[in-house]
Amino acid sequence: MNGLIVHCYSGYTYAERPASFCWQGMEYEVKEIEKEWREPGKRCFQVRTEDNKLFRLCYNETDKEWSLTELAGG
């Protein structure tokens, strides 16, 4: 996704837990990971930011790219 940079905790694998991300020129701190799941070839996280917005972040392990979707209810 254009303009998306994700900073994450990586232990034994990459993208174990997103900590913050830059999107559309704004830096967002992840306050809480509300949900975490796997899809074929992807790791996905539903996160709430410090300013109480809700996003879905998915890491495509094949393309090594993050995607972001802003969710309603934030």
N, C-alpha and C positions, 0 to 999 in steps of 0.2 A: 504494500500500500504506500502510495506516495506521501512522503513527509512524516512517516511514523517511525519513531525510534523507541524501542522498549529496553529498559534496563531491568535485568532480572537476576535473581539468585540462581546460581548454577552450581550444584554439588557434583554428583557423579554423572549427571547428564546436563545438557544445556536446557535452559528454559524450565527450570523446576518451579519457579515462583516469581511472577512479575512484581517489581518493587516500585517502579515509576515508568512513565512514558511521556514522550513529547509528541504532540499532535497538533497540527494547524498553528504552530508557533507557540503553543502553551505547554507548560510542564505540569503534569498531573502526578501526585503522590498516591500510591495505592494504600488506602486505609485498611481495607478488608478484602479478602478473597472469599466471596460468598458461595461460590460453586466451582468445582474443578472436574473436568471429564476429558476423556479421550475419544477422538473420532479416528477413522482410518487415516493414518499418516499425520495426525494433528493432535496437539495438546491445547485444550481450551480452558479459559478461566472467565468467570463472571466476577468482575471486581467493582468495588465502590471506592471512589476517590475521596480525598480529604474534603473537597467541596461538595460531597454527597451526590456526585453523578455516578451513573451506573453504565458500565461498558462490558462488552464481550471482547476478549483478546484471544486470538487463536494463532498458534505457531505451526506453520506447515513444515514438517520435518524434511520433506523431499526438496521443496524449493528454498528452504531456510529463510522464510519470510513470515513476518507477522501481519495479521489483518486485524482490524478494529471495527466494531459496530457500537454506536451509542444506543443505549436501551432506554425505553420510556420507564418512568417510575423512579428516576434519579432525583 
